[in-house]
Amino acid sequence: MAEAPLSLPAVRGHGELRRALVKSVGRGDLPAALLLHGDRGVGKQRLALWLGQLVLCESPGVEGPCDRCRSCRLALRLEHPDIHWYFPVPRPRGSFTPERLATALEDARFSELSEIREQPLRPSHFGEPRGFYLATAQTLRRRAHSKPSMGNAQVFVVGEAEHLVPQESSPEAANALLKLLEEPPGDSRFILTSARPGSLLPTVRSRTVPLHVLGLKREEVEAFLVEVAEVDATRARPAASLARGSIGRALGFLPDADGDPGPLEGLRREAWRLLEASMTARGGEAFGVALGYGPAGARGLLDLFSLLDGWIRDLAAVSSGAAESAVNEDAVDLLEAAVRKWGIHPAAAAGALDVVQEAREHAQGNVNPQLIIVGLLSGLRDRLVPRTALPA
């Protein structure tokens, strides 16, 4: 019977970091607990899985795992019994006993792993709240104390580890892993990834060795989209420009199979509408805009605020005569029209970015999303639009 094809695409970029990791594994001094941190979608989890494959490879070389041995083939199909990949999942609906909740969360994780095997190229964007829960951390801990299935070690990849502290500020999930990180059983390895390492508990950060994962060059992202994702070059270029070094972000700007805007492209358009509303909405109109958002789920606004931040930076670039540096390069005409209409000065953008950062902090603190949006619109209007340009 023919063997199943490989699931995971080859790692792109991060050559210097990968070479350092290969040498560390070869010398036998790879730290037992690592924290790979960097911007969202730059390949941290894929790099962590590659490192797990390297640790368990039967014939590693100077460039990394061999990709040919049984261990590598299983790893590339996400089927290696000693590589355990955990990531945030939506909380199952309904009431559960602790035991049933642990089972339901594992079912959700395995279901998503199955989807990733079928479609490994996915945007780094989630449309629903996700988290790590105490039941998942306890399951991971039990597995860590079991014996490896194939070799002498197990590798645990904990993606988006900032979600170990859920929104209600309960640290139980993170605390459940502290002993494992401090004294990993046997030759186990723990590889955490995070786009917001500052959100991790200090006790978690102190037990891991941090490694910064840089973004890729725009040309590398564009080449991946064309060569691996098989995207037409005319679409790949603007997506790579918007991606800021992140393949995961680039995928989110591409249309879906039905031709509808990708999740991040939809949010990019929504971010522009918010920016327009901040410059035009008056009084109760701002409250009307805010009512379009739900009263809960503030963390779901973080991607939106990231894209709003990009629009404001582009306004600053255009207003200072550097339109060629705009990330939203397909919307330069729109940006130039906004600058002319509202008389936006480059210095105003710095204050506007402070407003977005404040909104981001409120979202992370689970403030009511509608209140966040009202404050955001008012703050942006005050910072961006000169009083002489405001309507009477």
N, C-alpha and C positions, 0 to 999 in steps of 0.2 A: 504493500500500500504506500502511495506517495506521502512524503512527510509534509506536514502543514507548513505554509510559507512563514517567513519571519514576520512578526507583528510590528516591531519597533523600527523606525527609521534610524539610520546611523546618526551619531552625535555630530552636530555641526559646531565649529568654532571651539573656543576655550582651549586651544592647543597648549598654551603654556601651563595652565592649571592641570590639564590632563597628564602632561609629561611629568609634572611634579608628583602627582598621585601615583603614577606608574612606578616612579623611583621609590616612593615611600612604601608601597606594597612590596616591591622587590627587596627592600632592606628589612622588611618586617617591623617597621615603626609607624605604620598607619594608626592614628589615634582611634580609640574605640568609639568615640562619639564626636561627630562632626556637625557643624551648622553651615550649610551652604546658603548664603544670603545674597540677594540681588533683586533687580526689578522683576516684576511679575512677567512670566512668559519667556524669560531669556534662556530657559532650558535647565533649570536647577534640578527638577525631578528626573528629567531624562539623564542628566549627568550623574545623579545619585544612583539610578538604576544601572548605568554603565559601570560605576564604581563597584556596586554589588556584584555585577557580572565579573569584573576584574578580580575581585577578592576570591571568587569561587571557581574561576577559570582553571582548567586542568593544564593548559599550556600557554600562559601569558607571554607576550613578547614585549619588545621595547616600546611599541606603539599602544599597547593595551591588551585587552582580552583577544583570544584567537578567533572568536566567532564561529569556530568549527566543532569544538568538542561538545559532548553531550550536555555539559553544564551550560555552556554558552547558548546552545540552541534552545534549551528550556528557558533560559533567562530572556532571550529575545522574543520568545512567544508568551512571556509573562506567566510561565508555568513552572518555574523552578520552585520546588517545595521549601527551599531554604532562603528565598528572597521574599520578604513580606512587605508589601507596599500598602501603607495606610494613608488616607487622605480624608478631608472633611466630606461628610455626606449629609443630605437633608435628614432631619429627625423624622423617623417613621410616625405616621399619624396614628392616633389612638392611645389608649392607656396600656402600659405593659408592666409586668413584674420586672425586676432587675435582670433576671435570667432571660426572659423573653425579649427584653429590649436589646440585650447583648446579641442574641441570635438575629433579631431583625436588623440591627446595624451591620452585622457581618453579611447578611443576605444582601443588603443594599450595596456594600462594598464589592462583593463578588459580582453582583449584577453590573456594576459600573466597570469593573475590570473586564468583564465579558464584552461590554460595549467598546472599550478601548482596544481590545484585541481586533475587533471588527473594523474600527475606525480610529486609528491611533492619532491622526492629525485633527486636533480639536482646538478651538479658541480657548485662550486663558481667561474665560469669563463665565460666571455662573449667574443664572437668572433667579435663583432662589437661595434663601439663607442656608448655610451649611455650618457644620461644626464638628469638633471632636468631643466626644462625650466620655464620661467616666467609665461607662460600660465598655467602650472601645479600648480605652487605656488599660483596663483590667484584663481584657482578652489578650492584648498585646503582651502584657506582663506575664500571663500564664504561658503563652507560646514561647517567650524568651527563655523560660526555665525548662522547656522541654528539650529533648535531644535533637540535633540536626538529622534530617532524613537521608542526605546523600554524603555529606562530608564531615568536616570538623567544626564548622561555623555556620551561624545564621546571620543574615543581614536584614535589618529593619529600616525601611525608608519611610519617614514620617513627613509627608508633603504638607506645605502650608501650615507649619507648626504653630503659627501665631494663633490659630483657632483652638489650640489647646486650652486657652482661657476663653470660655464662652462669654457671650454678651452680658450675662447677668453677673459677671466678674467673679465667678466661682472658679477657684484654681484647682479643684480636685483632679481633673484630668491630667493637668501638668504635674501635679504633685505625685500622682500615681506612677509617673515614669522617673522620678528623681533618683531613686535607688538604682534603677537599671542603668541610668546614664553615668552614675558615679562608680558603680561596680558592675559592668556588664557580665552576665554569666558566661563562662567558658570563653570562647573566642568570638563571641557575637560582636557585631558592629551596628552602630546606630547612626543613621545619616538623616538629620533634620534639614528641611528647607524652609525658607521664609522670605517673603517680600517685605515684611515689617518686623525685623528682628527686635526692634525696641519694644514691641508689644509682648514679647515673651517674658515670662517671669525671670527676674535676675538669677534665681537659683537654677533655672534651666540653662541660661546663657553661660553661667560660670562652670557648668559641667560639660560644655562642648567646646571644640576648637573651631573658631569661625574661619570660613574661607569665602571671600567675596567673588561672586560670579558676575563678570562684566557682561554688558550687552554686546550683541554681535554687530559687525559693520553692516551698514545698509546693503552693501553689495552681497554680503553673505545671506542676509534674509531674502533678498530678491532672488538669488540663485536657488535657494531652498524651495521657494514658492514655485519657480519654473520647473526645476529638475525633479523634485520629490512630490510636491502637491499637484504638479502638472497644471499650473495656472498660466493663462495667457500672459505674455510679457506686458501687455498694455494695462492689465489689471494688477500684475505683480508689483510694478514700480510704485504706484501711489500707496498701495497697502504697505510696502516696505518702508516708505517714507513716514507713514503714520505710526509705524510699529515701534520706533525708538529702540531699535536693537533687539526686539522681541519677536521671535517666530510665532509664539502663542498669540500675541496681540495682532500680528499681521493677519493671521487666519481669521480673526474676529472681524476684520474689515472687508472680507470677501463675501460675495453673495452666496446664499445657500443653494441647495440643489434646485429649488423652485425659482431662483432668480431674485428672491427677496433679500433685502439688506442683511448682512451678518449682524450678530448681536452688538459688536462694538461700533459698527457703522450706524446702526439705529441709535445708539447712545450718543454718538458724535453729533448727529443731527439734533437730538434732543438737547444736548449741551448748547448748541448754537441758538436754539429757540429760547432757552433760558437766558442766554446772554442778551438776545434781542429784547426779551421781556424786561430785563433789568433796565434797559435804556428807554423803554416806551411805556411800561405799565405804571399807572399812577394810583395811589390810594388803595381802594378796594380791589383793583385789578390784580395786584400782587397776591392778595389772598385768594382770588379766583384761580390763579396759576397754581398756588400751593395746594389747593383742594384737589388738584389732579393727582396728587401723591397720597398714598395711604398713610394712616396714622401710626403705623409701626413698620419695622424692618429698615431702620436707618442705615445699617451697614450696606444695604443694597445700593446706596447712593454713591459709594466710594469710587466706582468706575466712572460714573457720570461726572464726578468732581474732577477726576484726573483728566478727562477730556475737555472739560470747561477750562481747566488750567492751561491746556494746550492752545485753546482758542485765544485766551488772553495774552499769552506769550506771543502769538502770531500778530495780534493787534499791535503790540509793542514793536515788533519787528517791522511791520508795514508802516507804522506811523513814524519810524525813525529812518525810513528809506531803505530798509534791508528786506524787501519783500521776497528776495530770492532765498532767504533762510527760513521762510515759513514752513512749518511742518504740514499744515493743511494746504499743500501747494495747489490743490485743485480748486481752492476757494479764495485765491488771492483777490480776484475782482470783488467778491463779496466783502472781504476784509477792507479793501481800499475804499469801497463805498461807505462802509460803517465809519471809518476814520474821518472821511470828508463830512459826513452828515453830522456827526456828533463832536467833531473837533477833539478827538482823543489824543492826548499827549503821551509819549513813551513813559514818562515818569509816573503817570497815573496807573500804569499796569502793575507796578510794584505794590501799590496799595491794594489793588484789586486782587492780586495773588494772596495777600494776607487775608482778605475776606474769604477766599476759597479755602485756605488752610484752616481758618476758624470753623467753617462749615464742616470740613472734613473731621476735625476733632470732635465736633458735636455729634456727627454721625457715628464715630467710633464709640462715643459715650452713650449711644442709644437715646438721644434726644428725639422728641417727636419730629418726624420728617417734614411735616407741614410747617412747623415753626422754623425749622432749619431753612427751608426754601424762602419763606418770607424774609428772614434776616439776610439771607444771601442776596436776594434781589435788591433789597434796600441798600445793603452795603456796597454792592457793585455799582449801583446807580450813583451813590454819593462819591465813589472814588473815580469812576471812569468818565462821567459826563460833567463838563464844566457848567457852572450855574448859568452862564449866559446862553447855553444851548438848551436848557430845560424849558419845556413849554409852560406858559403862564397858567 
